Amino acid sequence: MSNFTEPKRIIRSFAAVIAGSWIYCLVLAPAFSAQNYADVAAEKSKEIGIGFTVVALLVGAIWFFIATKKSRS
């Protein structure tokens, strides 16, 4: 089975994308900004974190269902 259609790897990959976007929003962006940490973290979470999470969940769910359907056939 290809890595692109293995359900466990799909879940792990999209979880890593979501975790990476939140690490950026809550740790990296505020650390490299001159503004207040809490303000930058809240702003980036609203602008980037939520959007990336929603998109990654949608794309991951579609990919997962296609992969599981393909593996059953």
Secondary structure, DSSP 4 states (H G I P E B T S, - for coil): --TTS-HHHHHHHHHHHHHHHHHIIIIIHHHT-SS-HHHHHHHHIIIIIHHHHHHHHHHHHHHHHHHHHHHH-
